[in-house]
Amino acid sequence: MGASAAYHLAQRGMKNIVLLEKEEFFGTGATGRCAGGVRYQFSTEINIRLSMESLPMLERFKDEVGQDINYRQCGYLLVATNQKDGEAFRNNVALQNNLGVDTKLLSGDEVRACVPLMRFNDAIAGTFNHKDGLVDPNSVVSGYIGAAQRMGVRAISGVEVTGITLSRDKVESVETIQGSVKTRMILNAAGPWSNLIGEMAGVQIPVIPLRRQMFTTTATPQIPADFPFVIDFAQSLYFHREGDGLLIGMSNASEKPGYDQSVDQDFELTNVEAAAARLPLLEKVARVSHWAGLYEVTPDAHPIFGKTPVEGFYVVTGFSGHGFMHGPISGKLLAEYILDSQFKTVDVSALDLARFAEGRLIREYNVI
């Protein structure tokens, strides 16, 4: 989010932009630990429209930004194994189709034919969009950072923000471990840590960090080249090709909020067992690597865009696991809001911070 916003602000001609990253390298926070998936398949109009703008930006990324990001349109296959999800899938596909998104509704038999190596005897429905797929997160970050720097942005890593100074409820400066930065404007794009930044300005941002973890396997030559990004929806269990093997992850319904990014070994066993039950060939492969990262979760699984009660303090956060894929359009939207005082490309004004206090929540069903 920060890299995209810095790029799009600079592209619009804004000067004196400083991008601060507490890690030693850019893209090693939540973005660098994500699965890299991008999709059109959401359950609300606003999230679908964000994808309709953001994914084509990723398709054009190399031409526009100058960085190859290895966009692989393998398609997402979401599988429903109960009636509730099956009905939701039908409604979601109808909405996506009405908005011009070419998602297909599949029967249980069509799901099984699509992924014959998997055990989906209980599948009752599925959805598939051939333009969903995978993108390399680090390439997107480095592309935006490099292009932003060429336009004069100062992108500084290894600098942690320690405080925000206000004067009469207006932004005055950002305090860091290397000193103070005078500014009248701050964009909080800190993802899972955005509430901590908000507290520095006296602003409560309802984002909680939740750990998600995944692992990769040794080579799986049996898996065809066109194997889709498969999601066992009820279990929040997913599979996609990664190099010669697979990347597999699963949400832990018992995960407690926190900033722990170590791998929970006990839950990894649960993940492995669930994965092998769906894809038996996993019994004959080994794990290559594993890691954990953080989701930035809001009460309605939708992001937060725009102003806060503090003048000059803006926020773009809370994407609830969808931030990487919506990063391109989100940076553009914040540039529009900061420079033009309105969101032009997609109207995300309903996704403001005030909606939580005012009870205007918009709930996303397709959270994985």
Secondary structure, 3 states (H helix, E strand, C coil): CHHHHHHHHHHCCCCCCEEEECCCCCCCCCHHHCCCEECCCCCCHHHHHHHHHHHHHHHCHHHHHCCCCCCECCCEEEEECCHHHHHHHHHHHHHHHHCCCCCEEEEHHHHHHHCCCCCCCCCCEEEEECCCEECCHHHHHHHHHHHHHHCCCEEEECCCEEEEEECCCEEEEEEECCEEEECCCEEECCHHHHHHHHHHCCCCCCCEEEEEEEEEECCCCCCCCCCCEEEEHHHCEEEEEECCEEEEEECCCCCCCCCCCCCCHHHHHHHHHHHHHHCHHHHHCCEEEEEEEEEEECCCCCCEEEECCCECEEEEECCCCCHHHHHHHHHHHHHHHHHHCCCCCCCCHHHCCCHHHHCCCCCCCCCC
